[in-house]
Amino acid sequence: MAESTLRRAPLSRERVLHAAVALADVIGIEALSMRKLAQDLGVVPMALYKHVANRDELVDGMVDTVVAEIDAPEHGTAWQPAVRRRVLSARRTMLRHPWVSRAIETRQAPTPAVLAYLDSVIGMFRAGGFSADLTHHVMHAMGSRVLGFTQELFTQPEPADHADPAVLAAAARELAAAYPYVAEMALAAAHEDASIVGSGCDDQFEFEFALDLLLDGFERLHERGWSSLTPRGSRPAR
């Protein structure tokens, strides 16, 4: 009865976007269509166009709906823990909606919520005393990690369910013979089957390791009064 009442409730842009996010969480962004969304909402496809002009506008709105889930910035906190908490909140949000990172990457321009999020993070560095010049380079170094995701270097396909252990062992020997350092590194870590860094690494650990490494480096540059205008040869070594 409750579901029937919900389906008969008047459509709104907010309801359409939340339904689209929920549906994409199940079927993925590539499979999402206006027809499938209309079917999920129990309406005809044309009803959706009163609220979103086309699929691109729908996806833009979905991205903003998800980005709005990221925890608000904390005020009165030192820049480093504040940025760290904000980025890790973004990561938790991206993990709840695995399709969002790809959707963000394919947008022709940042959506309003993404721009507001980036503005808030930039503001944290500026409030922490970073120059506009250093902050510019900081944001380049952070890349997509500032939004809670990153493209890992060592992605690889999942092994077949019934892969022959002897075949896998032979492949590992060939890898070690051709690329000894890659093989050595692969064997050095304890691995998790679900990792995107390769059968292996703990994704959350690797993300936080890189994030903390960057934030510590940014602090050292800030303390040195780093500027991109300083000739490279005259910059003090650390």
C-alpha positions as a LaTeX table, in Angstrom:
\begin{tabular}{lrrr}
\hline
Residue & $x$ (\AA) & $y$ (\AA) & $z$ (\AA) \\
\hline
Met1 & 0.00 & 0.00 & 0.00 \\
Ala2 & 2.81 & 2.36 & 0.96 \\
Glu3 & 4.72 & 1.53 & $-2.23$ \\
Ser4 & 1.60 & 2.07 & $-4.33$ \\
Thr5 & 1.04 & 5.44 & $-2.69$ \\
Leu6 & 4.69 & 6.40 & $-3.28$ \\
Arg7 & 4.45 & 5.50 & $-6.96$ \\
Arg8 & 1.34 & 7.65 & $-7.35$ \\
Ala9 & 2.98 & 10.63 & $-5.64$ \\
Pro10 & 3.62 & 13.55 & $-8.00$ \\
Leu11 & 7.02 & 13.54 & $-9.62$ \\
Ser12 & 9.57 & 16.17 & $-8.68$ \\
Arg13 & 13.11 & 16.74 & $-9.86$ \\
Glu14 & 14.42 & 15.62 & $-6.47$ \\
Arg15 & 12.41 & 12.39 & $-6.58$ \\
Val16 & 13.57 & 11.65 & $-10.13$ \\
Leu17 & 17.22 & 12.20 & $-9.24$ \\
His18 & 17.12 & 10.10 & $-6.07$ \\
Ala19 & 15.39 & 7.29 & $-7.94$ \\
Ala20 & 18.01 & 7.49 & $-10.69$ \\
Val21 & 20.84 & 7.29 & $-8.14$ \\
Ala22 & 19.26 & 4.26 & $-6.48$ \\
Leu23 & 18.74 & 2.56 & $-9.84$ \\
Ala24 & 22.31 & 3.27 & $-10.99$ \\
Asp25 & 23.57 & 1.76 & $-7.72$ \\
Val26 & 21.90 & $-1.48$ & $-8.79$ \\
Ile27 & 22.37 & $-1.64$ & $-12.57$ \\
Gly28 & 25.26 & 0.78 & $-13.19$ \\
Ile29 & 25.36 & 4.11 & $-14.97$ \\
Glu30 & 25.90 & 2.59 & $-18.43$ \\
Ala31 & 22.69 & 0.57 & $-18.21$ \\
Leu32 & 20.62 & 3.47 & $-16.91$ \\
Ser33 & 18.16 & 4.86 & $-19.43$ \\
Met34 & 15.21 & 7.21 & $-19.28$ \\
Arg35 & 12.96 & 4.28 & $-20.17$ \\
Lys36 & 14.25 & 2.10 & $-17.32$ \\
Leu37 & 14.02 & 4.98 & $-14.87$ \\
Ala38 & 10.44 & 5.73 & $-15.92$ \\
Gln39 & 9.57 & 2.06 & $-15.51$ \\
Asp40 & 11.13 & 2.04 & $-12.05$ \\
Leu41 & 9.08 & 5.11 & $-11.08$ \\
Gly42 & 5.89 & 3.71 & $-12.63$ \\
Val43 & 5.47 & 6.57 & $-15.10$ \\
Val44 & 5.74 & 7.04 & $-18.85$ \\
Pro45 & 9.16 & 8.24 & $-20.09$ \\
Met46 & 7.77 & 11.58 & $-21.26$ \\
Ala47 & 6.88 & 12.43 & $-17.66$ \\
Leu48 & 10.58 & 12.57 & $-16.80$ \\
Tyr49 & 11.30 & 15.29 & $-19.34$ \\
Lys50 & 9.32 & 17.80 & $-17.31$ \\
His51 & 12.10 & 17.57 & $-14.71$ \\
Val52 & 15.27 & 16.75 & $-16.72$ \\
Ala53 & 15.79 & 17.80 & $-20.32$ \\
Asn54 & 17.80 & 14.76 & $-21.35$ \\
Arg55 & 20.05 & 12.00 & $-20.05$ \\
Asp56 & 23.06 & 14.32 & $-19.73$ \\
Glu57 & 21.10 & 16.64 & $-17.47$ \\
Leu58 & 19.89 & 13.61 & $-15.53$ \\
Val59 & 23.46 & 12.40 & $-14.93$ \\
Asp60 & 24.58 & 15.91 & $-13.94$ \\
Gly61 & 21.81 & 16.01 & $-11.38$ \\
Met62 & 22.69 & 12.52 & $-10.14$ \\
Val63 & 26.30 & 13.56 & $-9.61$ \\
Asp64 & 25.20 & 16.60 & $-7.61$ \\
Thr65 & 22.80 & 14.47 & $-5.58$ \\
Val66 & 25.62 & 12.12 & $-4.58$ \\
Val67 & 28.20 & 14.86 & $-3.94$ \\
Ala68 & 25.68 & 16.46 & $-1.57$ \\
Glu69 & 26.05 & 13.35 & 0.62 \\
Ile70 & 29.69 & 14.23 & 1.43 \\
Asp71 & 30.05 & 15.48 & 5.00 \\
Ala72 & 30.09 & 19.24 & 5.32 \\
Pro73 & 33.47 & 20.85 & 6.06 \\
Glu74 & 34.41 & 21.42 & 9.67 \\
His75 & 35.18 & 24.95 & 10.78 \\
Gly76 & 37.78 & 25.90 & 13.34 \\
Thr77 & 39.90 & 22.82 & 12.56 \\
Ala78 & 43.51 & 22.79 & 11.35 \\
Trp79 & 43.68 & 22.47 & 7.58 \\
Gln80 & 45.32 & 19.03 & 7.42 \\
Pro81 & 42.84 & 17.01 & 9.53 \\
Ala82 & 39.98 & 19.01 & 8.00 \\
Val83 & 41.03 & 18.19 & 4.43 \\
Arg84 & 41.72 & 14.58 & 5.37 \\
Arg85 & 38.25 & 14.10 & 6.89 \\
Arg86 & 36.58 & 15.80 & 3.93 \\
Val87 & 38.41 & 13.68 & 1.35 \\
Leu88 & 37.79 & 10.44 & 3.25 \\
Ser89 & 34.10 & 11.34 & 3.50 \\
Ala90 & 34.13 & 11.83 & $-0.26$ \\
Arg91 & 35.74 & 8.41 & $-0.64$ \\
Arg92 & 33.07 & 6.73 & 1.50 \\
Thr93 & 30.45 & 8.41 & $-0.67$ \\
Met94 & 32.12 & 7.22 & $-3.89$ \\
Leu95 & 32.32 & 3.67 & $-2.55$ \\
Arg96 & 28.58 & 3.71 & $-1.79$ \\
His97 & 27.93 & 4.72 & $-5.39$ \\
Pro98 & 30.69 & 3.08 & $-7.49$ \\
Trp99 & 29.43 & 4.56 & $-10.77$ \\
Val100 & 29.86 & 8.18 & $-9.69$ \\
Ser101 & 33.60 & 8.49 & $-10.27$ \\
Arg102 & 33.16 & 7.50 & $-13.91$ \\
Ala103 & 30.22 & 9.87 & $-14.28$ \\
Ile104 & 32.29 & 12.75 & $-12.88$ \\
Glu105 & 35.14 & 11.99 & $-15.27$ \\
Thr106 & 32.82 & 12.04 & $-18.29$ \\
Arg107 & 31.13 & 15.38 & $-17.53$ \\
Gln108 & 32.10 & 18.12 & $-19.99$ \\
Ala109 & 32.32 & 20.61 & $-17.12$ \\
Pro110 & 32.15 & 20.26 & $-13.33$ \\
Thr111 & 28.61 & 20.30 & $-12.00$ \\
Pro112 & 27.57 & 22.97 & $-9.46$ \\
Ala113 & 27.92 & 20.63 & $-6.47$ \\
Val114 & 31.35 & 19.45 & $-7.61$ \\
Leu115 & 32.46 & 23.07 & $-8.04$ \\
Ala116 & 31.15 & 23.91 & $-4.57$ \\
Tyr117 & 32.99 & 20.92 & $-3.10$ \\
Leu118 & 36.26 & 21.85 & $-4.82$ \\
Asp119 & 35.82 & 25.46 & $-3.71$ \\
Ser120 & 35.44 & 24.33 & $-0.10$ \\
Val121 & 38.60 & 22.19 & $-0.23$ \\
Ile122 & 40.58 & 25.00 & $-1.86$ \\
Gly123 & 39.25 & 27.27 & 0.88 \\
Met124 & 40.64 & 24.93 & 3.54 \\
Phe125 & 44.15 & 25.24 & 2.14 \\
Arg126 & 43.82 & 29.02 & 1.78 \\
Ala127 & 42.48 & 29.34 & 5.34 \\
Gly128 & 45.47 & 27.26 & 6.45 \\
Gly129 & 47.78 & 29.97 & 5.11 \\
Phe130 & 48.65 & 28.39 & 1.76 \\
Ser131 & 49.31 & 30.86 & $-1.04$ \\
Ala132 & 47.06 & 30.78 & $-4.10$ \\
Asp133 & 50.12 & 29.64 & $-6.08$ \\
Leu134 & 50.88 & 26.67 & $-3.82$ \\
Thr135 & 47.20 & 25.76 & $-3.58$ \\
His136 & 47.00 & 25.68 & $-7.37$ \\
His137 & 49.77 & 23.07 & $-7.52$ \\
Val138 & 48.38 & 21.20 & $-4.52$ \\
Met139 & 45.07 & 20.66 & $-6.33$ \\
His140 & 46.92 & 19.39 & $-9.39$ \\
Ala141 & 48.86 & 16.94 & $-7.22$ \\
Met142 & 45.68 & 15.74 & $-5.51$ \\
Gly143 & 43.91 & 15.15 & $-8.81$ \\
Ser144 & 40.78 & 13.02 & $-8.55$ \\
Arg145 & 41.91 & 11.88 & $-5.10$ \\
Val146 & 40.44 & 15.13 & $-3.74$ \\
Leu147 & 37.02 & 13.71 & $-4.71$ \\
Gly148 & 37.72 & 10.37 & $-3.09$ \\
Phe149 & 38.81 & 8.22 & $-6.00$ \\
Thr150 & 41.87 & 7.58 & $-8.13$ \\
Gln151 & 42.91 & 5.48 & $-11.09$ \\
Glu152 & 45.28 & 2.87 & $-9.74$ \\
Leu153 & 48.39 & 1.87 & $-11.68$ \\
Phe154 & 48.22 & $-1.86$ & $-11.12$ \\
Thr155 & 44.70 & $-2.74$ & $-12.18$ \\
Gln156 & 44.31 & $-6.20$ & $-13.65$ \\
Pro157 & 41.52 & $-8.53$ & $-14.75$ \\
Glu158 & 40.01 & $-10.97$ & $-12.31$ \\
Pro159 & 41.35 & $-14.54$ & $-12.71$ \\
Ala160 & 39.04 & $-17.17$ & $-14.12$ \\
Asp161 & 36.96 & $-19.01$ & $-11.52$ \\
His162 & 38.53 & $-22.37$ & $-12.38$ \\
Ala163 & 42.03 & $-21.28$ & $-13.33$ \\
Asp164 & 44.55 & $-24.13$ & $-13.25$ \\
Pro165 & 47.00 & $-23.51$ & $-10.37$ \\
Ala166 & 49.81 & $-24.93$ & $-12.49$ \\
Val167 & 49.02 & $-22.46$ & $-15.27$ \\
Leu168 & 48.93 & $-19.57$ & $-12.79$ \\
Ala169 & 52.25 & $-20.66$ & $-11.30$ \\
Ala170 & 53.83 & $-20.86$ & $-14.74$ \\
Ala171 & 52.52 & $-17.39$ & $-15.57$ \\
Ala172 & 53.96 & $-16.07$ & $-12.31$ \\
Arg173 & 57.36 & $-17.56$ & $-13.16$ \\
Glu174 & 57.27 & $-15.94$ & $-16.60$ \\
Leu175 & 56.37 & $-12.60$ & $-15.03$ \\
Ala176 & 59.24 & $-12.88$ & $-12.56$ \\
Ala177 & 61.68 & $-13.74$ & $-15.33$ \\
Ala178 & 60.63 & $-10.84$ & $-17.57$ \\
Tyr179 & 59.82 & $-8.22$ & $-14.93$ \\
Pro180 & 61.60 & $-9.16$ & $-11.69$ \\
Tyr181 & 60.89 & $-5.95$ & $-9.79$ \\
Val182 & 57.18 & $-5.95$ & $-10.62$ \\
Ala183 & 56.97 & $-9.56$ & $-9.47$ \\
Glu184 & 58.93 & $-8.78$ & $-6.31$ \\
Met185 & 56.60 & $-5.92$ & $-5.44$ \\
Ala186 & 53.51 & $-8.02$ & $-6.14$ \\
Leu187 & 54.72 & $-10.72$ & $-3.78$ \\
Ala188 & 55.68 & $-8.25$ & $-1.06$ \\
Ala189 & 52.08 & $-7.31$ & $-0.16$ \\
Ala190 & 49.34 & $-9.29$ & 1.51 \\
His191 & 46.48 & $-9.38$ & $-0.95$ \\
Glu192 & 42.72 & $-8.98$ & $-0.96$ \\
Asp193 & 40.63 & $-10.52$ & $-3.73$ \\
Ala194 & 38.40 & $-7.46$ & $-4.13$ \\
Ser195 & 41.22 & $-4.95$ & $-4.46$ \\
Ile196 & 41.45 & $-2.79$ & $-7.56$ \\
Val197 & 45.19 & $-2.33$ & $-7.04$ \\
Gly198 & 45.73 & $-5.88$ & $-8.19$ \\
Ser199 & 45.05 & $-9.08$ & $-6.34$ \\
Gly200 & 46.37 & $-7.68$ & $-3.40$ \\
Cys201 & 46.68 & $-4.45$ & $-1.89$ \\
Asp202 & 44.25 & $-3.02$ & 0.60 \\
Asp203 & 42.60 & $-0.24$ & $-1.41$ \\
Gln204 & 41.64 & 1.85 & 1.62 \\
Phe205 & 45.15 & 1.60 & 3.08 \\
Glu206 & 46.76 & 2.56 & $-0.24$ \\
Phe207 & 44.39 & 5.52 & $-0.67$ \\
Glu208 & 45.05 & 6.85 & 2.84 \\
Phe209 & 48.80 & 6.22 & 2.50 \\
Ala210 & 48.97 & 8.37 & $-0.64$ \\
Leu211 & 46.66 & 11.00 & 0.84 \\
Asp212 & 48.74 & 11.34 & 4.02 \\
Leu213 & 51.96 & 11.42 & 2.00 \\
Leu214 & 50.60 & 14.29 & $-0.07$ \\
Leu215 & 49.24 & 16.24 & 2.89 \\
Asp216 & 52.54 & 15.93 & 4.80 \\
Gly217 & 54.42 & 17.09 & 1.71 \\
Phe218 & 52.09 & 20.05 & 1.24 \\
Glu219 & 52.73 & 21.10 & 4.85 \\
Arg220 & 56.49 & 21.02 & 4.33 \\
Leu221 & 56.17 & 23.16 & 1.19 \\
His222 & 53.93 & 25.60 & 3.06 \\
Glu223 & 56.43 & 25.87 & 5.93 \\
Arg224 & 59.21 & 26.61 & 3.42 \\
Gly225 & 57.18 & 29.35 & 1.76 \\
Trp226 & 57.33 & 27.47 & $-1.54$ \\
Ser227 & 56.51 & 29.32 & $-4.73$ \\
Ser228 & 56.46 & 28.20 & $-8.34$ \\
Leu229 & 58.20 & 31.50 & $-9.17$ \\
Thr230 & 61.34 & 30.43 & $-7.28$ \\
Pro231 & 63.94 & 29.14 & $-9.76$ \\
Arg232 & 64.18 & 25.38 & $-9.44$ \\
Gly233 & 67.94 & 25.39 & $-8.98$ \\
Ser234 & 67.72 & 27.76 & $-5.99$ \\
Arg235 & 65.07 & 25.83 & $-4.07$ \\
Pro236 & 66.44 & 24.35 & $-0.84$ \\
Ala237 & 66.71 & 20.57 & $-0.84$ \\
Arg238 & 64.98 & 18.59 & 1.85 \\
\hline
\end{tabular}
